Amino acid sequence: MPSGDRRDAVKAIVSAGQRELVAELERLDGGRFGRSGRTRLLENGDVFERAVVSAAFSDESFAAGLSVVLHPRNPYVPAFQAHFRYREAADAWWFGGSVDLLPCYGFASDATHFHRVLKNHCDTLDSAFHAQAKRACDDRFRLPHRDEARGIGGILFDHLSLPGPDGWRRSAAFTAAGIAAIAPAYFPIVRRRKDVPYGERERQWQLYRRGRYVEFTLVQDAAQADADTILTALPPSARWQSEFTPEPGSAEAELASFLVPRDWAAETVGARR
């Protein structure tokens, strides 16, 4: 496929993904997204305090990307982040992507559902791909100075450039399907948890966990994105506390073990909370 046709196809994938996600998020939240350039932003919604769906294109060494960052209002709804990208340089091209879930409270049914949707998506490419992509995600989204996972992971792949005359089309289709998998992977969890009652204790824990997200972003991601991109994706409120120990046996204390990487897709539903 000629480079110009490839670029047009990628722009169509990213633009359609942004348009469809914004429409679905508006139906879920009831609020409306504003626009700033190629970034769509919803703030102070009924379901999401901040939701960002951003498209980016660069014609110099052609690059394109779609970023999705969702910070829910209810502490029982996990935060969510996804990034999909494409790069060209001379005759080389490749796709990449990541999807991960960041709960404040651990629910096995949510984790199992999320990872099974992603595994089903990965299996359309290769039955061994999910294990590799999950491991890469677990390794990438950690706070190494705390020896702590940021969330319960998902998938991450990079430099996907399938061989053969149909390689580009297959790589592009897999990436487009990954964007489409966001809705069935995440939105059922939001609907299940968004109306769960919560109080100040849960809110303060959510703000504390958001502080970990900000910490990861500033320590690990600051060198890989421009300042506007980073700041727009941050939660609207967060808090930091150098030493905080949840009450033993509490749901907050249980999160530490819940974040330890495991094969969630293979877990029996109902075996854990």
Buried (B, 14 or more C-beta within 10 A) or exposed (E): BEEEEBBEBBBEBBBBBBEBBBEEBBEBBEBEBEEEEBBBBBBEBEBBBBBBBBBBBEEEEBBBBBBBBBBBBBBBBBBBBBBBBBBBEEEEBBBBBBBBBBBBBBBBBBBBBBBBBBBBBBEBBEEEBBBBBBBBBBEBBBBEEEEBBBBBBBBBBBEBEBEEEEBBBBBBBBBBEBBBBBBBBBBBBBEBBBEEEBEEEBBBBBBBBBBBBBBBBEEBEEEEBEEEBBEBBBBEEBBEEEEEEBEEEEBBEBBEEBBEBBEBBEBEEEEBE
